[in-house]
Amino acid sequence: MASLTAKRYSATIRRRRLFSSTASNGSAGPMLRRRARLFVRGRKLLFAQTGIMDETFDPDKGVSCRNPALMDDGTATQCGSTIDGILGSCLNGTSSAMTTTNITTDQDALLALRARITSQGPHQILLKNWSVSSPGNIPTEIFNISSLESIFFQNNSLSGSIPDNMCQHLQRLKWIELSGNKLNGQIPSSTHNCSQLQLLDLSSNYFTGFIPKKIGTLKALERLYLSWNSLEGEISKEMANLTMLKELDVGYNSITGAIPQEISKLRNLELLYLLVNNLTGFIPMQIFNLSQIRIFSLTRNKLSGNLPRMGFPNLEELYLAENNFWGPIPDSISNCSKLKIIEFAYNNFAGSIPNSFGDLRLLEILSLGANNLTSDYSSSSSELSWINSLANCKHLRILIVSENPLNGFLPNSIGNLSTSLQQLSAYNCHLRGSIPDEIGNLSSLIILSLFTNQLSGMPPITMKNLENLQGLDLHDNKLSKNSLDYLCVLQNLAEIYLGANQISGSIPACIEMLLL
């Protein structure tokens, strides 16, 4: 066998940065991610990816063709779900739900849409005589259907731009779902003419330019998704006029400027995604009083300042990672009693880690890495006392405090952490003393990362109880041990890194096979 002192041995553990983009999302992302659909006053065309689904639909779910009946040959007698049913019977007026006064215009518009379909889709029911003369674009004739209520064309690889006058004839339109396409150009400035609009989803496209200020006049709008585009400019104050808005997502763009204070007027707001932009300045204090908000994400911006006293009684997920926030984490974070996810990593937070985290009984993820957080120096023992309080968080799965100058000892109470804990990362924290035997109580642990500290003594034999452990990184400490045979019982261990310690003796064969 090779000698531990003669061979610097390691198996890498990849450092995981647990930031949501959708949450944990992920969150949570836009909620209405269903089939691509087009409703025409209760009639609808149904698309799945780039094909048409052969389904029959429930009128209570928004279909207009009532009492659908299919003949043996698959055609519909009354606006059924086959192509002939939708583009035949409905266009011929057999549905009692058709009330539009301009049937000819509607027919022309739907036939124009039919001409753009290029793929048969998963059910292989596209008729051979369909035209494919102008594939890939949304036909402008669609925007002349005055009775149109909903457009659902997501994930269809549609390209081109949306006409600037798209809402000129669509006063009844309530839902626009165009996400996951290849649409480009600017968001039409006339969007405000769709005055009944409740959902506007243009996410995951190639839109450029500014967010039109007149979107703020859409009084009925409840969900606005503009993420994953190339939008720029600032968030306008006019957004505050969207008093019915529940979900706002403009993440993954190039939005600049400050978060307008007026956003705090959106009292119905539940989801606020402003992540991965170039926002600067402070978070307006008033935003922390939005009582309905459940998910608040500002990850990866250029925001700064102290965190004020927090309200957020319904907040479940809070993402502030990768900004320039400073100062202490307020004890009032315990007011957010429903919090499940906290991601504050890669900021300049300072002071001690508050014991009030222990009041968050539903907490699942606590990520505080890469800040300037310290131990509670009022404690004479120099133990990390905040770990004691986290024993109350019975659902805690991930705890990351790495790259903070904690400068203390791991307490025995570390063994009282949640039995659901899967990741414990406290590397580069100036930790001293030994690894407590009680760490063996963390039976669900998958990743244990304590490298680049000043830990001494022997890795506890109780670590053999970590039967789910897959990654162990203790390198660059002052650990010593003559034998590590007890680690051989860890059948799931796949990566290990113990180099730059004072461990001597022979490498067990079970470990040597893991070494790089």
C-alpha positions in Angstrom: 0.0 0.0 0.0 1.1 3.6 -0.6 2.0 5.8 2.4 -0.3 8.7 3.4 2.8 10.8 4.1 4.4 9.9 0.8 1.4 10.5 -1.4 -0.7 13.7 -1.4 -4.0 12.2 -2.2 -7.3 13.7 -3.0 -10.5 13.3 -4.8 -12.2 16.5 -5.7 -15.5 17.6 -4.5 -17.1 20.1 -6.8 -18.2 23.2 -4.9 -21.8 23.8 -5.5 -23.3 27.2 -5.7 -27.0 26.8 -4.9 -28.6 29.8 -6.5 -32.0 29.7 -8.0 -33.1 31.1 -11.3 -36.3 29.8 -11.2 -36.3 29.0 -8.1 -35.9 26.8 -6.5 -37.1 27.6 -8.4 -37.1 27.1 -9.4 -39.0 28.0 -8.4 -40.8 29.0 -9.2 -41.2 30.4 -12.7 -44.2 31.4 -14.7 -47.2 29.2 -13.7 -49.0 28.8 -17.0 -46.6 26.5 -18.8 -49.1 24.3 -20.5 -49.9 23.4 -24.1 -49.8 26.1 -26.7 -53.3 27.1 -27.4 -55.3 29.7 -29.3 -58.8 30.5 -28.1 -61.4 32.1 -30.3 -64.4 33.0 -28.1 -64.5 29.6 -26.6 -63.2 27.9 -29.7 -59.6 27.0 -29.6 -56.8 25.6 -31.6 -54.5 23.4 -29.6 -50.8 23.1 -30.3 -48.2 20.9 -28.6 -44.7 22.1 -29.5 -45.1 22.5 -33.3 -47.9 20.0 -33.8 -51.6 19.7 -33.1 -53.0 17.6 -30.3 -55.9 15.3 -31.1 -57.9 15.8 -27.9 -61.4 16.6 -26.9 -61.8 19.4 -24.4 -64.0 20.2 -21.5 -66.1 23.4 -22.0 -65.4 24.3 -18.3 -61.7 24.6 -19.2 -62.2 27.1 -21.9 -63.2 25.3 -25.0 -65.9 26.8 -27.1 -66.9 23.9 -29.3 -69.7 22.4 -27.2 -70.9 18.8 -27.3 -68.1 17.5 -29.4 -68.9 14.2 -31.2 -66.4 12.3 -33.3 -67.4 10.1 -36.3 -65.8 6.7 -36.9 -63.4 8.3 -39.4 -62.2 10.8 -36.9 -63.9 13.9 -38.2 -66.0 16.0 -35.9 -69.7 16.6 -36.2 -69.8 19.5 -33.8 -66.5 21.3 -33.4 -64.6 18.3 -32.1 -60.9 18.0 -31.6 -59.7 16.8 -35.0 -58.2 19.2 -37.5 -61.3 19.0 -39.7 -63.4 19.6 -36.6 -61.6 22.7 -35.5 -60.8 24.3 -38.9 -63.9 22.8 -40.6 -67.0 22.7 -38.4 -66.1 25.7 -36.3 -65.2 27.8 -39.3 -68.5 26.8 -40.9 -70.4 28.1 -38.0 -71.8 24.9 -36.5 -70.8 25.9 -33.0 -73.5 27.7 -31.0 -70.7 29.5 -29.2 -69.8 31.5 -32.3 -71.0 35.0 -31.8 -68.5 37.0 -33.8 -70.0 39.4 -36.4 -67.2 39.0 -38.9 -67.0 35.3 -39.6 -65.1 35.8 -42.9 -62.3 37.6 -41.1 -62.0 34.9 -38.5 -62.0 32.2 -41.2 -59.2 34.0 -43.1 -57.2 34.4 -39.9 -57.4 30.8 -38.8 -56.6 29.5 -42.3 -53.6 31.8 -42.4 -52.4 30.2 -39.1 -53.1 26.7 -40.6 -50.7 27.6 -43.5 -47.8 28.2 -41.1 -47.8 24.8 -39.4 -44.7 22.8 -40.5 -44.5 19.8 -38.1 -46.9 17.0 -37.6 -46.3 16.9 -33.8 -46.4 13.8 -31.6 -49.8 12.6 -32.7 -49.0 12.6 -36.5 -52.4 14.1 -37.5 -51.3 16.9 -39.7 -53.1 16.7 -43.0 -50.9 16.4 -46.2 -52.7 19.2 -48.0 -51.8 21.9 -45.5 -49.8 24.8 -46.9 -46.3 25.4 -45.5 -45.6 28.5 -47.7 -44.7 30.8 -44.8 -43.4 28.6 -41.9 -42.1 29.9 -38.6 -43.9 33.2 -38.1 -47.1 34.2 -36.4 -49.4 35.3 -39.2 -50.5 38.9 -38.7 -54.1 38.0 -39.6 -54.4 36.4 -36.1 -54.3 39.9 -34.7 -57.5 40.8 -36.6 -59.7 38.3 -34.8 -61.8 40.7 -32.7 -63.2 37.9 -30.6 -59.9 36.4 -29.7 -59.5 35.9 -25.9 -56.3 33.8 -25.5 -53.1 33.0 -27.4 -51.0 30.1 -26.2 -48.1 29.5 -28.6 -45.3 28.7 -26.2 -42.3 26.5 -27.1 -43.0 26.4 -30.8 -39.7 27.9 -32.2 -41.7 30.8 -33.8 -39.5 33.6 -35.1 -39.9 37.1 -36.4 -41.4 40.1 -34.6 -44.8 40.9 -33.2 -46.6 43.7 -35.1 -46.6 47.0 -33.3 -50.4 47.3 -33.7 -51.1 43.8 -32.5 -53.7 44.9 -30.0 -55.6 47.3 -32.3 -58.5 44.8 -32.7 -57.9 42.6 -29.6 -59.9 44.4 -26.9 -61.2 41.0 -25.6 -57.7 39.4 -25.3 -57.0 38.1 -21.8 -54.0 35.8 -22.2 -50.9 36.1 -24.3 -48.4 33.2 -23.9 -45.5 33.3 -26.3 -42.6 32.1 -24.2 -39.9 29.7 -25.4 -39.9 30.9 -29.0 -37.4 32.9 -31.2 -39.3 36.1 -31.4 -37.3 39.3 -31.7 -37.7 43.0 -32.0 -39.3 45.3 -29.5 -42.3 44.6 -27.3 -45.1 46.4 -29.1 -45.8 49.8 -27.6 -49.5 49.3 -28.3 -49.8 46.4 -25.9 -51.7 48.6 -23.6 -54.6 48.5 -26.0 -55.3 44.9 -24.9 -57.0 46.5 -22.0 -58.5 43.2 -20.6 -55.1 41.4 -20.5 -54.5 39.3 -17.4 -51.4 37.3 -18.5 -48.5 38.5 -20.7 -45.7 36.0 -21.1 -43.0 36.9 -23.6 -40.2 35.2 -21.7 -37.4 33.1 -23.2 -37.2 35.0 -26.5 -34.9 37.5 -28.2 -36.8 40.8 -27.5 -34.7 43.9 -27.2 -35.3 47.5 -26.3 -37.2 48.9 -23.3 -40.2 47.7 -21.4 -43.0 50.0 -22.7 -44.2 52.3 -20.0 -47.8 52.0 -21.2 -47.9 48.5 -20.0 -48.6 50.2 -16.7 -52.1 51.0 -17.9 -53.1 47.3 -18.0 -55.3 47.5 -15.0 -56.4 43.8 -15.2 -52.9 42.4 -15.6 -52.1 39.7 -13.0 -49.0 38.0 -14.4 -46.2 39.7 -16.4 -43.3 37.5 -17.5 -40.5 39.1 -19.6 -37.4 37.1 -18.3 -34.7 35.6 -20.5 -34.6 38.3 -23.2 -32.2 41.2 -23.9 -34.3 44.0 -22.5 -32.6 47.1 -21.2 -33.5 50.4 -19.6 -35.1 50.9 -16.2 -38.2 49.6 -14.5 -40.6 52.4 -14.9 -42.6 53.9 -12.1 -45.8 53.3 -14.1 -45.5 49.6 -13.1 -47.0 50.7 -9.8 -50.3 51.2 -11.6 -50.7 47.4 -12.1 -52.6 47.1 -8.9 -53.9 43.6 -9.7 -50.4 42.2 -10.5 -49.5 39.0 -8.6 -46.4 37.9 -10.4 -43.6 40.0 -12.0 -40.6 38.4 -13.7 -38.1 40.5 -15.6 -35.1 38.4 -14.6 -32.2 37.5 -16.9 -32.1 40.8 -18.9 -30.0 43.9 -18.9 -32.3 46.1 -16.8 -30.4 49.0 -15.2 -31.1 51.7 -12.6 -32.7 51.5 -9.2 -35.8 49.5 -8.1 -38.5 52.1 -8.0 -40.0 52.8 -4.7 -43.4 52.7 -6.3 -43.2 48.9 -6.7 -44.2 48.8 -3.0 -47.7 49.8 -4.1 -48.3 46.4 -5.7 -50.1 45.1 -2.7 -51.2 41.9 -4.4 -47.7 40.9 -5.5 -46.8 37.3 -4.7 -43.7 36.7 -6.9 -41.1 39.3 -7.7 -38.2 38.1 -9.9 -35.6 40.8 -10.7 -32.6 38.5 -10.7 -29.6 38.6 -13.1 -29.8 42.2 -14.2 -27.7 45.4 -13.6 -29.8 47.0 -11.0 -28.1 49.4 -8.6 -28.8 51.3 -5.4 -30.7 50.2 -2.3 -33.8 48.1 -2.0 -36.7 50.5 -1.1 -37.6 49.9 2.5 -41.3 49.9 1.7 -40.9 46.7 -0.4 -40.2 44.8 2.8 -43.8 45.5 3.9 -45.5 43.7 0.9 -47.6 41.3 2.9 -48.5 38.9 0.1 -45.1 38.3 -1.4 -44.0 34.6 -1.4 -40.8 34.7 -3.6 -38.4 37.6 -3.8 -35.3 37.2 -6.0 -32.6 39.9 -6.6 -29.7 37.5 -7.2 -26.8 38.7 -9.2 -27.3 42.5 -9.5 -25.3 45.4 -8.2 -27.5 46.3 -5.3 -26.1 47.5 -2.0 -27.0 48.8 1.4 -28.2 47.4 4.7 -31.3 45.2 5.1 -34.0 47.0 7.0 -36.4 45.5 9.4 -38.4 42.8 7.6 -42.1 42.1 7.4 -43.0 39.6 4.7 -45.3 37.4 6.7 -45.9 35.1 3.7 -42.4 35.0 2.3 -41.1 31.5 1.5 -38.0 32.1 -0.7 -35.6 35.0 -0.4 -32.7 35.3 -2.9 -30.2 38.2 -2.4 -27.0 36.4 -3.5 -24.3 38.0 -5.5 -24.8 41.7 -4.7 -23.0 44.2 -2.5 -25.2 44.2 0.6 -23.4 45.0 3.8 -24.1 45.3 7.5 -25.7 42.8 9.9 -28.4 40.3 9.0 -31.4 41.7 10.9 -32.8 39.6 13.8 -36.2 40.6 12.4 -35.8 38.0 9.7 -37.6 35.7 12.1 -40.7 37.7 11.3 -40.7 35.9 8.0 -41.9 32.7 9.7 -42.8 30.9 6.5 -39.3 31.1 5.0 -38.0 27.9 3.4 -35.0 29.2 1.4 -32.5 32.0 2.2 -29.7 32.7 -0.2 -27.4 35.6 0.9 -24.1 34.3 -0.4 -21.5 36.5 -2.1 -22.2 39.8 -0.4 -20.6 41.8 2.3 -22.8 41.0 5.2 -21.0 41.3 8.5 -21.5 40.7 12.2 -22.6 37.5 13.8 -25.0 35.0 12.4 -28.3 35.7 14.2 -29.7 33.1 16.5 -33.1 34.1 15.2 -32.6 31.8 12.2 -33.6 29.1 14.6 -37.1 30.6 14.8 -37.7 29.7 11.1 -39.1 26.3 11.7 -39.8 25.6 8.0 -36.3 26.5 6.8 -34.8 24.1 4.2 -31.9 26.0 2.7 -29.6 28.5 4.4 -26.8 29.8 2.2 -24.6 32.5 3.7 -21.2 31.7 2.1 -18.7 34.3 1.0 -19.5 37.1 3.4 -17.8 38.7 6.4 -19.9 36.9 9.1 -18.3 36.1 12.4 -18.9 34.2 15.6 -20.8 35.7 18.5 -17.8 37.0 20.4 -19.9 37.6 23.5 -19.7 33.8 24.1 -16.7 32.9 26.2 -16.4 29.4 24.7 -15.9 30.6 21.1 -18.3 28.0 20.0 -20.6 28.7 17.1 -23.7 29.3 19.2 -26.0 29.9 16.3 -25.7 26.2 15.4 -27.5 25.5 18.6 -30.5 27.5 17.5 -30.6 25.8 14.1 -31.5 22.5 15.9 -35.1 23.9 15.8 -35.1 23.8 12.0 -36.2 20.2 11.5 -36.5 20.5 7.7 -33.0 22.0 7.1 -31.4 20.2 4.1 -28.6 22.5 3.0 -26.4 24.7 5.3 -23.6 26.7 3.6 -21.5 29.1 5.7 -18.2 28.7 3.8 -15.7 31.6 3.3 -16.7 33.5 6.4 -14.2 34.4 9.2 -16.2 32.5 11.8 -13.0 31.8 13.9 -14.5 29.4 16.4 -15.2 25.8 17.4 -17.8 23.4 16.1 -20.1 22.7 19.0 -21.2 19.2 20.0 -24.8 20.4 19.2 -23.9 20.1 15.5 -25.2 16.6 16.0 -28.6 18.1 16.8 -29.1 19.5 13.4 -31.9 18.2 11.2 -31.7 14.5 10.4 -32.7 15.7 6.9 -29.4 17.7 6.4 -27.8 16.7 3.1 -25.1 19.3 2.7 -22.9 20.9 5.3 -20.3 23.3 3.9 -18.1 25.3 6.2 -14.8 25.5 4.4 -12.3 28.4 4.8 -14.0 29.6 8.0 -11.0 29.7 10.4 -12.5 26.8 12.3 -10.4 25.4 15.2 -10.5 22.4 17.5 -11.7 18.9 16.6 -14.6 17.6 14.6 -17.2 16.6 17.2 -18.2 12.9 17.5 -21.8 14.0 17.2 -21.4 14.8 13.5 -22.1 11.1 13.0 -25.7 11.8 13.9 -26.3 13.5 10.6 -27.4 10.3 8.9 -28.7 11.9 5.7 -25.5 13.9 5.0 -24.4 13.6 1.4 -21.7 16.3 1.2 -19.4 17.3 4.1 -17.0 20.1 3.2 -14.7 21.5 5.9 -11.5 22.1 4.0 -9.0 24.9 4.6 -9.6 25.4 8.3 -7.4 24.7 11.4 -9.2 21.6 12.5 -7.0 19.2 14.5 -7.2 15.8 16.1 -8.6 12.7 14.5 -11.6 12.5 12.1 -14.2 10.9 14.4 -14.8 7.2 14.0 -18.6 8.1 14.2 -18.3 9.3 10.6 -18.8 5.7 9.7 -22.5 6.3 10.5 -22.8 8.7 7.6 -24.0 5.9 5.3 -25.3 8.3 2.7 -22.1 10.3 2.4 -20.9 10.7 -1.2 -18.4 13.6 -0.9 -16.0 14.2 1.9 -13.6 17.2 1.8 -11.3 17.7 4.8 -8.1 18.8 3.0 -5.8 21.6 4.2 -6.4 21.1 8.0 -4.2 19.7 10.8 -6.0 16.4 11.1 -4.1 13.3 12.2 -4.9 9.6 12.2 -3.0 6.3 11.9 -5.8 4.5 10.1 -8.9 5.4 8.2 -10.2 1.9 7.8 -13.6 2.8 9.3 -14.4 4.9 6.2 -14.5 1.7 4.2 -18.1 1.0 5.4 -19.3 4.1 3.6 -20.5 2.3 0.5 -21.8 5.5 -1.2 -18.6 7.5 -0.8 -17.5 8.5 -4.3 -15.2 11.5 -3.8 -12.7 12.2 -1.0 -10.1 14.9 -0.4 -7.8 14.6 2.7 -4.6 16.1 1.4 -2.5 18.6 3.3 -3.1 17.2 6.7 -0.9 15.3 9.2 -2.5 11.9 8.6 0.0 9.0 8.6 -0.1 5.3 8.0 -1.3 3.3 5.1 -4.1 4.2 2.7 -6.9 1.6 3.0 -7.5 0.0 -0.3 -11.2 1.0 -0.3 -10.1 4.7 -0.2 -7.1 4.4 -2.6 -9.4 3.6 -5.5 -11.1 7.0 -5.0 -7.9 9.0 -5.2 -6.9 11.1 -8.2 
